[in-house]
Amino acid sequence: MVLPEPESQVAKTLPDAWDHTGQPANRSTTGGWTSAAMILGVEACERLTTLGIAVNLVTYLTGTMHLGNAHAANDVTNFMGTSFMLCIEVYGVPL
């Protein structure tokens, strides 16, 4: 039998969030600016990685595949646009 928690404990925890130990997340000690900064840092690293892949893809297409600069740049912009549109579609935003 599960006993209901006291009202003071319910107000301090988030209903559908848990901490790293599996306990209900406490509002006063979880989230906040530290978590937001970490998320922004990960997103910035992801963007830099994507741009690095795009630059290397232009080099690969012009050097190894012997495409012209204009054709290689067009292929890379098509790749970047497709990857960004797929991210939007995966997250459920209708196009």
C-alpha positions as CSV (number, residue, x, y, z in Angstrom):
1,M,0.0,0.0,0.0
2,V,1.4,3.4,-1.0
3,L,0.9,6.2,1.5
4,P,0.2,9.7,0.1
5,E,3.1,12.1,0.7
6,P,2.6,15.1,2.9
7,E,1.4,18.3,1.1
8,S,4.7,20.1,1.9
9,Q,6.7,17.4,0.1
10,V,4.5,17.3,-3.0
11,A,4.8,21.1,-3.6
12,K,8.6,20.9,-3.4
13,T,9.0,18.1,-6.1
14,L,8.3,18.0,-9.8
15,P,5.6,15.4,-10.8
16,D,7.4,13.8,-13.8
17,A,11.1,14.4,-13.1
18,W,13.7,12.4,-11.3
19,D,17.2,13.1,-10.2
20,H,20.2,10.9,-10.8
21,T,19.4,8.6,-7.9
22,G,15.8,7.9,-9.0
23,Q,14.2,10.1,-6.4
24,P,11.6,12.8,-7.3
25,A,13.4,15.9,-8.4
26,N,13.5,18.7,-5.8
27,R,12.6,22.1,-7.3
28,S,15.1,24.0,-5.2
29,T,18.2,21.9,-6.2
30,T,17.5,20.8,-9.8
31,G,17.5,22.7,-13.1
32,G,18.2,26.4,-13.1
33,W,20.9,28.3,-14.9
34,T,23.6,25.6,-14.6
35,S,21.5,23.2,-16.6
36,A,20.5,25.9,-19.1
37,A,24.2,26.7,-19.6
38,M,25.1,23.1,-20.1
39,I,22.3,22.7,-22.7
40,L,23.4,25.8,-24.6
41,G,27.0,24.6,-24.5
42,V,26.1,21.2,-26.0
43,E,24.0,22.9,-28.7
44,A,26.9,25.2,-29.6
45,C,29.3,22.2,-29.9
46,E,26.7,20.5,-32.1
47,R,26.5,23.5,-34.4
48,L,30.3,23.8,-34.6
49,T,30.5,20.1,-35.4
50,T,28.0,20.4,-38.2
51,L,29.8,23.3,-39.7
52,G,33.1,21.4,-39.5
53,I,31.5,18.5,-41.4
54,A,30.2,20.9,-44.0
55,V,33.7,22.4,-44.6
56,N,35.3,19.0,-44.8
57,L,32.5,17.9,-47.2
58,V,33.3,20.7,-49.6
59,T,37.0,19.7,-49.4
60,Y,36.1,16.1,-50.1
61,L,33.8,16.9,-53.0
62,T,36.3,19.2,-54.7
63,G,39.4,17.1,-54.0
64,T,38.5,13.5,-54.0
65,M,35.3,13.5,-56.1
66,H,36.6,16.2,-58.5
67,L,33.5,18.3,-58.5
68,G,33.6,22.0,-59.3
69,N,33.5,24.6,-56.4
70,A,30.0,25.7,-57.4
71,H,28.6,22.2,-57.6
72,A,30.3,21.1,-54.3
73,A,29.0,24.2,-52.5
74,N,25.5,23.6,-53.9
75,D,25.6,20.0,-52.7
76,V,26.7,21.0,-49.2
77,T,24.0,23.7,-48.9
78,N,21.4,21.1,-49.9
79,F,22.8,18.7,-47.3
80,M,22.8,21.4,-44.6
81,G,19.2,22.5,-45.4
82,T,18.0,18.9,-45.4
83,S,19.6,18.2,-42.1
84,F,18.1,21.3,-40.5
85,M,14.6,20.5,-41.9
86,L,14.8,16.9,-40.7
87,C,15.6,18.2,-37.2
88,I,12.5,20.3,-37.3
89,E,10.4,17.5,-38.6
90,V,11.7,15.0,-36.1
91,Y,10.7,17.2,-33.2
92,G,7.1,17.3,-34.4
93,V,6.9,20.8,-35.8
94,P,4.8,20.6,-39.0
95,L,6.5,22.0,-42.1
